[in-house]
Amino acid sequence: MASVPRLTVMLAVAALLLVGAGLIVGGPDPGIEGAYFNRSIGGSDTQVLLGHDGGLLDPRDGNLWLGAGLGLAVAAASVLVAARRR
């Protein structure tokens, strides 16, 4: 039985750490949604989202860390499969 490559172990450990960080950080904060109604006749009703300043790569979003961890897990698995086929 061949030994597991060191790169696979390092990628798997990094993947576990990133997934753990993603679980600790949690999901994105959607902000506060509120509807403000203008009582004047003919005025439009507006709905706004307050407090959401995060983007796609916001580090306060746990989904970013979960995705990075899952990507590294796939990389570790592919390195392991490539090493086993040799």
C-alpha beads as a LAMMPS data file, in Angstrom:
LAMMPS data file: protein, C-alpha beads

86 atoms
85 bonds

1 atom types
1 bond types

-500.0 500.0 xlo xhi
-500.0 500.0 ylo yhi
-500.0 500.0 zlo zhi

Masses

1 110.0

Atoms # bond

1 1 1 0.000 0.000 0.000
2 1 1 1.429 3.338 -1.044
3 1 1 1.783 6.150 1.437
4 1 1 -0.421 9.223 1.268
5 1 1 1.405 12.159 -0.353
6 1 1 2.308 15.006 1.977
7 1 1 0.520 17.483 -0.302
8 1 1 -2.738 15.576 0.164
9 1 1 -2.436 15.739 3.933
10 1 1 -1.627 19.460 3.877
11 1 1 -4.556 20.219 1.570
12 1 1 -6.935 18.124 3.674
13 1 1 -5.872 19.853 6.909
14 1 1 -6.263 23.284 5.291
15 1 1 -9.681 22.247 3.976
16 1 1 -10.813 21.153 7.432
17 1 1 -9.605 24.418 8.961
18 1 1 -11.407 26.508 6.345
19 1 1 -14.643 24.545 6.690
20 1 1 -14.413 24.936 10.475
21 1 1 -13.870 28.679 10.078
22 1 1 -16.876 28.854 7.783
23 1 1 -19.046 27.089 10.318
24 1 1 -17.854 29.380 13.099
25 1 1 -18.345 32.596 11.104
26 1 1 -21.808 31.587 9.932
27 1 1 -23.936 32.797 7.072
28 1 1 -24.107 36.280 5.648
29 1 1 -25.867 39.031 7.552
30 1 1 -28.796 40.062 5.367
31 1 1 -29.214 43.422 7.075
32 1 1 -32.468 44.962 8.175
33 1 1 -35.254 45.033 5.656
34 1 1 -37.877 47.659 6.141
35 1 1 -40.808 49.062 4.217
36 1 1 -41.511 52.750 4.400
37 1 1 -44.891 53.898 3.217
38 1 1 -45.469 57.447 2.151
39 1 1 -48.922 58.415 3.380
40 1 1 -49.403 61.189 0.871
41 1 1 -51.747 60.512 -2.003
42 1 1 -49.939 59.656 -5.195
43 1 1 -46.644 58.981 -3.426
44 1 1 -44.758 55.787 -4.085
45 1 1 -44.054 53.115 -1.502
46 1 1 -40.388 52.310 -1.027
47 1 1 -38.685 49.273 0.351
48 1 1 -35.026 49.397 1.353
49 1 1 -32.388 47.068 2.701
50 1 1 -30.336 48.651 5.461
51 1 1 -26.985 47.498 6.735
52 1 1 -25.881 45.129 3.983
53 1 1 -22.453 46.321 2.961
54 1 1 -20.853 42.969 2.178
55 1 1 -19.865 41.795 -1.247
56 1 1 -19.204 38.465 -2.853
57 1 1 -15.790 38.104 -1.205
58 1 1 -16.686 39.516 2.211
59 1 1 -14.596 37.654 4.842
60 1 1 -17.460 37.979 7.347
61 1 1 -19.493 35.616 5.169
62 1 1 -19.040 32.012 6.253
63 1 1 -20.011 30.732 2.814
64 1 1 -16.744 32.123 1.441
65 1 1 -14.726 29.993 3.864
66 1 1 -16.916 26.931 3.297
67 1 1 -16.441 27.211 -0.460
68 1 1 -12.686 27.594 -0.129
69 1 1 -12.537 24.583 2.190
70 1 1 -14.590 22.435 -0.147
71 1 1 -12.391 23.482 -3.056
72 1 1 -9.288 22.405 -1.162
73 1 1 -10.974 19.120 -0.227
74 1 1 -11.598 18.432 -3.911
75 1 1 -7.970 19.307 -4.660
76 1 1 -6.768 16.923 -1.927
77 1 1 -8.952 14.139 -3.288
78 1 1 -7.706 14.677 -6.828
79 1 1 -4.061 14.635 -5.691
80 1 1 -4.731 11.410 -3.798
81 1 1 -6.391 9.793 -6.820
82 1 1 -3.546 10.903 -9.095
83 1 1 -0.977 9.475 -6.676
84 1 1 -2.832 6.142 -6.430
85 1 1 -2.914 5.745 -10.222
86 1 1 0.863 5.927 -10.541

Bonds

1 1 1 2
2 1 2 3
3 1 3 4
4 1 4 5
5 1 5 6
6 1 6 7
7 1 7 8
8 1 8 9
9 1 9 10
10 1 10 11
11 1 11 12
12 1 12 13
13 1 13 14
14 1 14 15
15 1 15 16
16 1 16 17
17 1 17 18
18 1 18 19
19 1 19 20
20 1 20 21
21 1 21 22
22 1 22 23
23 1 23 24
24 1 24 25
25 1 25 26
26 1 26 27
27 1 27 28
28 1 28 29
29 1 29 30
30 1 30 31
31 1 31 32
32 1 32 33
33 1 33 34
34 1 34 35
35 1 35 36
36 1 36 37
37 1 37 38
38 1 38 39
39 1 39 40
40 1 40 41
41 1 41 42
42 1 42 43
43 1 43 44
44 1 44 45
45 1 45 46
46 1 46 47
47 1 47 48
48 1 48 49
49 1 49 50
50 1 50 51
51 1 51 52
52 1 52 53
53 1 53 54
54 1 54 55
55 1 55 56
56 1 56 57
57 1 57 58
58 1 58 59
59 1 59 60
60 1 60 61
61 1 61 62
62 1 62 63
63 1 63 64
64 1 64 65
65 1 65 66
66 1 66 67
67 1 67 68
68 1 68 69
69 1 69 70
70 1 70 71
71 1 71 72
72 1 72 73
73 1 73 74
74 1 74 75
75 1 75 76
76 1 76 77
77 1 77 78
78 1 78 79
79 1 79 80
80 1 80 81
81 1 81 82
82 1 82 83
83 1 83 84
84 1 84 85
85 1 85 86
